[in-house]
Amino acid sequence: MIREAEENAAADKRKKEEADLRNDADQLLFGVKKSLNDLGGEVTESEKKEVEQACEALQKALDGKDLDEIRRRKEELEKAAQGVATKAYQKAQREYEAKNAQSGKDKKDDDNVVNADYEDLNK
């Protein structure tokens, strides 16, 4: 039984690498498509077209068995999507700052704190 495990270790390693690669590629596709939808008009048509073409190429590679092709297409999509990822991050940062600015303004309006001096009478 141990001998069989040792003999199959290399095959198991390849299968794990393939599963990890396919999962990473699927997650990348999902994230990029979600970012494109969330950003809407903030992405130029040329950026959107380039990213969509890279998505289609990666999806087609995922339908096949060639792992080197999947790796190559995944890297191409990562490069194409860098600009979209930057814009998504900037949008999230603006929304976060706007939310914090608004909540900070609300806190100032609701503060009923009174600064006062006091004397300890138990001395």
OpenMM code with the backbone's topology and positions (N, CA, C; nanometers):
from openmm import Vec3, app, unit

residues = "MET ILE ARG GLU ALA GLU GLU ASN ALA ALA ALA ASP LYS ARG LYS LYS GLU GLU ALA ASP LEU ARG ASN ASP ALA ASP GLN LEU LEU PHE GLY VAL LYS LYS SER LEU ASN ASP LEU GLY GLY GLU VAL THR GLU SER GLU LYS LYS GLU VAL GLU GLN ALA CYS GLU ALA LEU GLN LYS ALA LEU ASP GLY LYS ASP LEU ASP GLU ILE ARG ARG ARG LYS GLU GLU LEU GLU LYS ALA ALA GLN GLY VAL ALA THR LYS ALA TYR GLN LYS ALA GLN ARG GLU TYR GLU ALA LYS ASN ALA GLN SER GLY LYS ASP LYS LYS ASP ASP ASP ASN VAL VAL ASN ALA ASP TYR GLU ASP LEU ASN LYS".split()
positions = [
    Vec3(0.0818, -0.1187, 0.0000),
    Vec3(0.0000, 0.0000, 0.0000),
    Vec3(0.0872, 0.1266, 0.0000),
    Vec3(0.1933, 0.1238, 0.0813),
    Vec3(0.2850, 0.2381, 0.0849),
    Vec3(0.3550, 0.2526, -0.0490),
    Vec3(0.3928, 0.1407, -0.1090),
    Vec3(0.4605, 0.1429, -0.2385),
    Vec3(0.3695, 0.2063, -0.3442),
    Vec3(0.2412, 0.1705, -0.3407),
    Vec3(0.1454, 0.2278, -0.4362),
    Vec3(0.1349, 0.3781, -0.4176),
    Vec3(0.1320, 0.4225, -0.2947),
    Vec3(0.1233, 0.5659, -0.2671),
    Vec3(0.2460, 0.6384, -0.3206),
    Vec3(0.3625, 0.5790, -0.3012),
    Vec3(0.4847, 0.6398, -0.3518),
    Vec3(0.4865, 0.6429, -0.5043),
    Vec3(0.4377, 0.5365, -0.5662),
    Vec3(0.4336, 0.5300, -0.7119),
    Vec3(0.3365, 0.6311, -0.7703),
    Vec3(0.2297, 0.6596, -0.6994),
    Vec3(0.1268, 0.7514, -0.7484),
    Vec3(0.1478, 0.8950, -0.7013),
    Vec3(0.2513, 0.9201, -0.6253),
    Vec3(0.2741, 1.0540, -0.5701),
    Vec3(0.2891, 1.1579, -0.6814),
    Vec3(0.3647, 1.1268, -0.7837),
    Vec3(0.3853, 1.2223, -0.8934),
    Vec3(0.2551, 1.2516, -0.9674),
    Vec3(0.1778, 1.1470, -0.9919),
    Vec3(0.0489, 1.1661, -1.0607),
    Vec3(-0.0463, 1.2482, -0.9738),
    Vec3(-0.0449, 1.2212, -0.8441),
    Vec3(-0.1299, 1.2974, -0.7530),
    Vec3(-0.0888, 1.4443, -0.7492),
    Vec3(0.0418, 1.4676, -0.7525),
    Vec3(0.0920, 1.6047, -0.7515),
    Vec3(0.0467, 1.6792, -0.8771),
    Vec3(0.0544, 1.6143, -0.9930),
    Vec3(0.0091, 1.6765, -1.1192),
    Vec3(-0.1401, 1.7069, -1.1146),
    Vec3(-0.2177, 1.6129, -1.0607),
    Vec3(-0.3628, 1.6350, -1.0521),
    Vec3(-0.3952, 1.7527, -0.9601),
    Vec3(-0.3221, 1.7630, -0.8498),
    Vec3(-0.3444, 1.8742, -0.7571),
    Vec3(-0.3077, 2.0065, -0.8237),
    Vec3(-0.1940, 2.0100, -0.8928),
    Vec3(-0.1527, 2.1309, -0.9630),
    Vec3(-0.2558, 2.1718, -1.0680),
    Vec3(-0.3096, 2.0728, -1.1396),
    Vec3(-0.4114, 2.1023, -1.2408),
    Vec3(-0.5374, 2.1590, -1.1753),
    Vec3(-0.5802, 2.0975, -1.0663),
    Vec3(-0.7002, 2.1452, -0.9969),
    Vec3(-0.6787, 2.2864, -0.9437),
    Vec3(-0.5612, 2.3125, -0.8863),
    Vec3(-0.5317, 2.4463, -0.8347),
    Vec3(-0.5297, 2.5497, -0.9471),
    Vec3(-0.4679, 2.5147, -1.0589),
    Vec3(-0.4614, 2.6056, -1.1725),
    Vec3(-0.6013, 2.6364, -1.2251),
    Vec3(-0.6826, 2.5341, -1.2406),
    Vec3(-0.8187, 2.5544, -1.2912),
    Vec3(-0.9020, 2.6389, -1.1935),
    Vec3(-0.8866, 2.6137, -1.0640),
    Vec3(-0.9598, 2.6928, -0.9645),
    Vec3(-0.9156, 2.8388, -0.9662),
    Vec3(-0.7847, 2.8613, -0.9729),
    Vec3(-0.7336, 2.9982, -0.9786),
    Vec3(-0.7859, 3.0708, -1.1022),
    Vec3(-0.7861, 3.0019, -1.2152),
    Vec3(-0.8339, 3.0626, -1.3399),
    Vec3(-0.9833, 3.0951, -1.3307),
    Vec3(-1.0606, 3.0046, -1.2733),
    Vec3(-1.2046, 3.0300, -1.2565),
    Vec3(-1.2283, 3.1505, -1.1656),
    Vec3(-1.1537, 3.1583, -1.0561),
    Vec3(-1.1693, 3.2708, -0.9646),
    Vec3(-1.1307, 3.4023, -1.0319),
    Vec3(-1.0246, 3.3976, -1.1107),
    Vec3(-0.9826, 3.5169, -1.1830),
    Vec3(-1.0910, 3.5622, -1.2804),
    Vec3(-1.1462, 3.4677, -1.3557),
    Vec3(-1.2537, 3.5024, -1.4493),
    Vec3(-1.3715, 3.5661, -1.3765),
    Vec3(-1.4126, 3.5052, -1.2666),
    Vec3(-1.5257, 3.5581, -1.1902),
    Vec3(-1.4966, 3.6995, -1.1404),
    Vec3(-1.3797, 3.7188, -1.0811),
    Vec3(-1.3444, 3.8496, -1.0260),
    Vec3(-1.3360, 3.9580, -1.1318),
    Vec3(-1.2765, 3.9254, -1.2453),
    Vec3(-1.2618, 4.0244, -1.3525),
    Vec3(-1.3983, 4.0617, -1.4094),
    Vec3(-1.4831, 3.9628, -1.4326),
    Vec3(-1.6167, 3.9920, -1.4866),
    Vec3(-1.6982, 4.0751, -1.3879),
    Vec3(-1.6869, 4.0453, -1.2603),
    Vec3(-1.7585, 4.1220, -1.1571),
    Vec3(-1.7082, 4.2656, -1.1548),
    Vec3(-1.5770, 4.2831, -1.1630),
    Vec3(-1.5199, 4.4180, -1.1637),
    Vec3(-1.5678, 4.4978, -1.2845),
    Vec3(-1.5731, 4.4335, -1.4009),
    Vec3(-1.6228, 4.5031, -1.5201),
    Vec3(-1.7665, 4.5490, -1.5013),
    Vec3(-1.8489, 4.4622, -1.4439),
    Vec3(-1.9887, 4.4991, -1.4209),
    Vec3(-2.0008, 4.6097, -1.3170),
    Vec3(-1.9223, 4.6011, -1.2097),
    Vec3(-1.9306, 4.7008, -1.1027),
    Vec3(-1.8828, 4.8377, -1.1480),
    Vec3(-1.7828, 4.8407, -1.2340),
    Vec3(-1.7259, 4.9682, -1.2770),
    Vec3(-1.8089, 5.0353, -1.3853),
    Vec3(-1.8792, 4.9580, -1.4628),
    Vec3(-1.9666, 5.0149, -1.5657),
    Vec3(-1.8949, 5.1102, -1.6584),
    Vec3(-1.9352, 5.2367, -1.6582),
    Vec3(-1.8838, 5.3371, -1.7499),
    Vec3(-1.7449, 5.3884, -1.7176),
    Vec3(-1.6881, 5.3474, -1.6051),
    Vec3(-1.5550, 5.3949, -1.5690),
    Vec3(-1.4450, 5.3259, -1.6503),
    Vec3(-1.4796, 5.2180, -1.7182),
    Vec3(-1.3838, 5.1440, -1.8004),
    Vec3(-1.4051, 5.1847, -1.9456),
    Vec3(-1.2958, 5.2177, -2.0137),
    Vec3(-1.3076, 5.2565, -2.1539),
    Vec3(-1.3455, 5.1337, -2.2372),
    Vec3(-1.3996, 5.1600, -2.3534),
    Vec3(-1.4403, 5.0510, -2.4428),
    Vec3(-1.3217, 4.9659, -2.4853),
    Vec3(-1.2088, 5.0296, -2.5107),
    Vec3(-1.0910, 4.9521, -2.5525),
    Vec3(-1.0419, 4.8619, -2.4386),
    Vec3(-1.0428, 4.9126, -2.3159),
    Vec3(-1.0043, 4.8293, -2.2009),
    Vec3(-1.1008, 4.7124, -2.1847),
    Vec3(-1.2280, 4.7448, -2.1940),
    Vec3(-1.3306, 4.6429, -2.1768),
    Vec3(-1.3181, 4.5346, -2.2843),
    Vec3(-1.2963, 4.5764, -2.4078),
    Vec3(-1.2842, 4.4811, -2.5185),
    Vec3(-1.1622, 4.3910, -2.4983),
    Vec3(-1.0501, 4.4490, -2.4590),
    Vec3(-0.9281, 4.3714, -2.4374),
    Vec3(-0.9479, 4.2681, -2.3260),
    Vec3(-1.0103, 4.3097, -2.2183),
    Vec3(-1.0330, 4.2194, -2.1051),
    Vec3(-1.1321, 4.1098, -2.1424),
    Vec3(-1.2378, 4.1458, -2.2123),
    Vec3(-1.3368, 4.0451, -2.2530),
    Vec3(-1.2756, 3.9414, -2.3471),
    Vec3(-1.1891, 3.9860, -2.4383),
    Vec3(-1.1231, 3.8911, -2.5282),
    Vec3(-1.0320, 3.7966, -2.4499),
    Vec3(-0.9603, 3.8499, -2.3511),
    Vec3(-0.8736, 3.7667, -2.2681),
    Vec3(-0.9565, 3.6686, -2.1850),
    Vec3(-1.0731, 3.7122, -2.1393),
    Vec3(-1.1640, 3.6236, -2.0643),
    Vec3(-1.2111, 3.5078, -2.1523),
    Vec3(-1.2512, 3.5410, -2.2751),
    Vec3(-1.2971, 3.4370, -2.3681),
    Vec3(-1.1866, 3.3369, -2.3992),
    Vec3(-1.0647, 3.3881, -2.4175),
    Vec3(-0.9520, 3.2995, -2.4481),
    Vec3(-0.9219, 3.2064, -2.3303),
    Vec3(-0.9283, 3.2595, -2.2097),
    Vec3(-0.9038, 3.1755, -2.0916),
    Vec3(-1.0152, 3.0727, -2.0743),
    Vec3(-1.1387, 3.1137, -2.0976),
    Vec3(-1.2502, 3.0195, -2.0848),
    Vec3(-1.2368, 2.9065, -2.1862),
    Vec3(-1.1964, 2.9402, -2.3064),
    Vec3(-1.1757, 2.8387, -2.4089),
    Vec3(-1.0632, 2.7435, -2.3695),
    Vec3(-0.9556, 2.7986, -2.3121),
    Vec3(-0.8444, 2.7147, -2.2669),
    Vec3(-0.8884, 2.6230, -2.1533),
    Vec3(-0.9750, 2.6721, -2.0656),
    Vec3(-1.0245, 2.5899, -1.9541),
    Vec3(-1.1086, 2.4728, -2.0037),
    Vec3(-1.1720, 2.4896, -2.1178),
    Vec3(-1.2522, 2.3813, -2.1746),
    Vec3(-1.1638, 2.2684, -2.2283),
    Vec3(-1.0366, 2.2986, -2.2530),
    Vec3(-0.9433, 2.1986, -2.3054),
    Vec3(-0.8621, 2.1338, -2.1940),
    Vec3(-0.7611, 2.0608, -2.2349),
    Vec3(-0.6772, 1.9855, -2.1412),
    Vec3(-0.5349, 2.0398, -2.1283),
    Vec3(-0.4959, 2.1343, -2.2146),
    Vec3(-0.3588, 2.1838, -2.2188),
    Vec3(-0.3334, 2.2818, -2.1037),
    Vec3(-0.2585, 2.2364, -2.0029),
    Vec3(-0.2328, 2.3191, -1.8849),
    Vec3(-0.1425, 2.4381, -1.9160),
    Vec3(-0.0484, 2.4202, -2.0065),
    Vec3(0.0381, 2.5318, -2.0446),
    Vec3(-0.0427, 2.6435, -2.1110),
    Vec3(-0.1398, 2.6057, -2.1909),
    Vec3(-0.2286, 2.7046, -2.2551),
    Vec3(-0.3103, 2.7780, -2.1491),
    Vec3(-0.3595, 2.7055, -2.0508),
    Vec3(-0.4374, 2.7687, -1.9430),
    Vec3(-0.3497, 2.8683, -1.8680),
    Vec3(-0.2273, 2.8289, -1.8344),
    Vec3(-0.1350, 2.9196, -1.7636),
    Vec3(-0.1084, 3.0451, -1.8454),
    Vec3(-0.0828, 3.0263, -1.9731),
    Vec3(-0.0524, 3.1400, -2.0611),
    Vec3(-0.1711, 3.2348, -2.0714),
    Vec3(-0.2892, 3.1795, -2.0915),
    Vec3(-0.4103, 3.2631, -2.1036),
    Vec3(-0.4438, 3.3317, -1.9715),
    Vec3(-0.4179, 3.2649, -1.8613),
    Vec3(-0.4412, 3.3242, -1.7284),
    Vec3(-0.3504, 3.4449, -1.7081),
    Vec3(-0.2235, 3.4305, -1.7440),
    Vec3(-0.1290, 3.5415, -1.7331),
    Vec3(-0.1693, 3.6577, -1.8235),
    Vec3(-0.2167, 3.6271, -1.9434),
    Vec3(-0.2623, 3.7324, -2.0346),
    Vec3(-0.3810, 3.8088, -1.9751),
    Vec3(-0.4732, 3.7354, -1.9150),
    Vec3(-0.5884, 3.8015, -1.8538),
    Vec3(-0.5451, 3.8862, -1.7347),
    Vec3(-0.4529, 3.8367, -1.6551),
    Vec3(-0.4042, 3.9145, -1.5411),
    Vec3(-0.3435, 4.0466, -1.5876),
    Vec3(-0.2643, 4.0422, -1.6943),
    Vec3(-0.2037, 4.1646, -1.7486),
    Vec3(-0.3103, 4.2590, -1.8030),
    Vec3(-0.4054, 4.2041, -1.8763),
    Vec3(-0.5106, 4.2874, -1.9357),
    Vec3(-0.6000, 4.3501, -1.8291),
    Vec3(-0.6185, 4.2813, -1.7193),
    Vec3(-0.7111, 4.3270, -1.6166),
    Vec3(-0.6470, 4.4179, -1.5124),
    Vec3(-0.5187, 4.4433, -1.5217),
    Vec3(-0.4527, 4.5276, -1.4220),
    Vec3(-0.5141, 4.6670, -1.4150),
    Vec3(-0.5413, 4.7252, -1.5291),
    Vec3(-0.6019, 4.8583, -1.5310),
    Vec3(-0.7402, 4.8588, -1.4698),
    Vec3(-0.8162, 4.7546, -1.4971),
    Vec3(-0.9509, 4.7422, -1.4403),
    Vec3(-0.9421, 4.7240, -1.2887),
    Vec3(-0.8465, 4.6443, -1.2445),
    Vec3(-0.8292, 4.6218, -1.1007),
    Vec3(-0.7912, 4.7517, -1.0300),
    Vec3(-0.7071, 4.8308, -1.0931),
    Vec3(-0.6678, 4.9591, -1.0347),
    Vec3(-0.7884, 5.0513, -1.0221),
    Vec3(-0.8696, 5.0560, -1.1259),
    Vec3(-0.9885, 5.1410, -1.1211),
    Vec3(-1.0875, 5.0915, -1.0156),
    Vec3(-1.1015, 4.9604, -1.0017),
    Vec3(-1.1912, 4.9043, -0.9008),
    Vec3(-1.1422, 4.9416, -0.7611),
    Vec3(-1.0116, 4.9328, -0.7399),
    Vec3(-0.9551, 4.9690, -0.6107),
    Vec3(-0.9775, 5.1170, -0.5817),
    Vec3(-0.9543, 5.2020, -0.6803),
    Vec3(-0.9719, 5.3456, -0.6616),
    Vec3(-1.1180, 5.3793, -0.6313),
    Vec3(-1.2094, 5.3112, -0.6978),
    Vec3(-1.3512, 5.3349, -0.6733),
    Vec3(-1.3877, 5.2939, -0.5303),
    Vec3(-1.3393, 5.1790, -0.4878),
    Vec3(-1.3667, 5.1329, -0.3517),
    Vec3(-1.3070, 5.2290, -0.2495),
    Vec3(-1.1898, 5.2813, -0.2781),
    Vec3(-1.1244, 5.3764, -0.1878),
    Vec3(-1.2057, 5.5055, -0.1779),
    Vec3(-1.2544, 5.5555, -0.2907),
    Vec3(-1.3367, 5.6777, -0.2895),
    Vec3(-1.4641, 5.6562, -0.2093),
    Vec3(-1.5288, 5.5411, -0.2293),
    Vec3(-1.6522, 5.5120, -0.1564),
    Vec3(-1.6253, 5.5003, -0.0064),
    Vec3(-1.5147, 5.4382, 0.0291),
    Vec3(-1.4784, 5.4234, 0.1703),
    Vec3(-1.4533, 5.5598, 0.2336),
    Vec3(-1.3792, 5.6444, 0.1629),
    Vec3(-1.3501, 5.7773, 0.2154),
    Vec3(-1.4763, 5.8611, 0.2280),
    Vec3(-1.5646, 5.8513, 0.1308),
    Vec3(-1.6908, 5.9260, 0.1372),
    Vec3(-1.7754, 5.8782, 0.2548),
    Vec3(-1.7784, 5.7486, 0.2761),
    Vec3(-1.8553, 5.6923, 0.3884),
    Vec3(-1.7976, 5.7398, 0.5213),
    Vec3(-1.6654, 5.7369, 0.5337),
    Vec3(-1.6025, 5.7810, 0.6577),
    Vec3(-1.6208, 5.9297, 0.6806),
    Vec3(-1.6148, 6.0078, 0.5748),
    Vec3(-1.6355, 6.1517, 0.5876),
    Vec3(-1.7771, 6.1801, 0.6349),
    Vec3(-1.8732, 6.1069, 0.5807),
    Vec3(-2.0123, 6.1259, 0.6206),
    Vec3(-2.0341, 6.0809, 0.7642),
    Vec3(-1.9805, 5.9665, 0.8026),
    Vec3(-2.0013, 5.9182, 0.9393),
    Vec3(-1.9280, 6.0068, 1.0387),
    Vec3(-1.8142, 6.0640, 1.0013),
    Vec3(-1.7434, 6.1570, 1.0888),
    Vec3(-1.8229, 6.2846, 1.1082),
    Vec3(-1.8897, 6.3302, 1.0045),
    Vec3(-1.9738, 6.4495, 1.0126),
    Vec3(-2.0919, 6.4228, 1.1040),
    Vec3(-2.1523, 6.3059, 1.0926),
    Vec3(-2.2654, 6.2703, 1.1777),
    Vec3(-2.2235, 6.2638, 1.3237),
    Vec3(-2.1071, 6.2124, 1.3517),
    Vec3(-2.0600, 6.2014, 1.4896),
    Vec3(-2.0420, 6.3388, 1.5512),
    Vec3(-1.9907, 6.4336, 1.4746),
    Vec3(-1.9712, 6.5688, 1.5269),
    Vec3(-2.1048, 6.6323, 1.5629),
    Vec3(-2.2055, 6.6074, 1.4838),
    Vec3(-2.3370, 6.6642, 1.5097),
    Vec3(-2.4032, 6.6018, 1.6318),
    Vec3(-2.3730, 6.4749, 1.6601),
    Vec3(-2.4384, 6.4040, 1.7692),
    Vec3(-2.3604, 6.4080, 1.8997),
    Vec3(-2.2441, 6.4669, 1.9020),
    Vec3(-2.1643, 6.4701, 2.0238),
    Vec3(-2.2276, 6.5620, 2.1274),
    Vec3(-2.2514, 6.5084, 2.2459),
    Vec3(-2.3009, 6.5870, 2.3587),
    Vec3(-2.1988, 6.5815, 2.4709),
    Vec3(-2.0734, 6.5844, 2.4343),
    Vec3(-1.9656, 6.5752, 2.5303),
    Vec3(-1.9354, 6.7147, 2.5832),
    Vec3(-1.9221, 6.7218, 2.7153),
    Vec3(-1.8900, 6.8485, 2.7784),
    Vec3(-1.7551, 6.8324, 2.8469),
    Vec3(-1.6628, 6.9165, 2.8122),
    Vec3(-1.5331, 6.9168, 2.8804),
    Vec3(-1.5452, 7.0004, 3.0063),
    Vec3(-1.5031, 6.9438, 3.1191),
    Vec3(-1.5149, 7.0167, 3.2445),
    Vec3(-1.4016, 6.9761, 3.3379),
    Vec3(-1.3684, 7.0679, 3.4274),
    Vec3(-1.2718, 7.0376, 3.5326),
    Vec3(-1.3475, 6.9817, 3.6508),
    Vec3(-1.2818, 6.8958, 3.7262),
    Vec3(-1.3485, 6.8401, 3.8422),
    Vec3(-1.2486, 6.8308, 3.9568),
    Vec3(-1.3027, 6.8222, 4.0762),
    Vec3(-1.2206, 6.8115, 4.1958),
    Vec3(-1.2637, 6.6869, 4.2697),
    Vec3(-1.1660, 6.6058, 4.3135),
    Vec3(-1.1956, 6.4834, 4.3854),
    Vec3(-1.2253, 6.5207, 4.5307),
    Vec3(-1.3496, 6.5018, 4.5773),
    Vec3(-1.3940, 6.5418, 4.7113),
    Vec3(-1.3597, 6.4357, 4.8164),
    Vec3(-1.3134, 6.3205, 4.7741),
    Vec3(-1.2823, 6.2127, 4.8682),
    Vec3(-1.1421, 6.2255, 4.9265),
    Vec3(-1.0700, 6.3265, 4.8988),
    Vec3(-0.9341, 6.3449, 4.9510),
    Vec3(-0.9333, 6.3934, 5.0906),
] * unit.nanometer
topology = app.Topology()
chain = topology.addChain("A")
for resn in residues:
    res = topology.addResidue(resn, chain)
    for name in ("N", "CA", "C"):
        topology.addAtom(name, app.Element.getBySymbol(name[0]), res)
